[in-house]
C-alpha cells in the first residue's frame, strides 16, 4: 500500500498481485480449471435435458399401450 499527498488530499493506493504470468496472461491452471468447469456444466445440463426429454418421449410412446390395458381390464 502506498500513500501520496497533494495539498490537502491524501490518496492511498493498494496493489494486489494476480495469479498470472509476467505478460498478463492467465496461467495454465486457471485456463484448465475454467475449461473443466465449463465442460462439467455443459455435460450436466445436457444430461438433465436428455433425462427430461426421455421421460416425455417415453410417456408419449407408451400411452396408447396403457390405454389399451385400461380398456381390456375395465
Secondary structure, DSSP 8 states (H G I E B T S, - for coil): -EEEEETTEEEEE-----SB-TTS-B-HHHHHHHHHHHHHHHHHHHHHHHHHHHHHHHHHHHHHHHHHHHHHH-
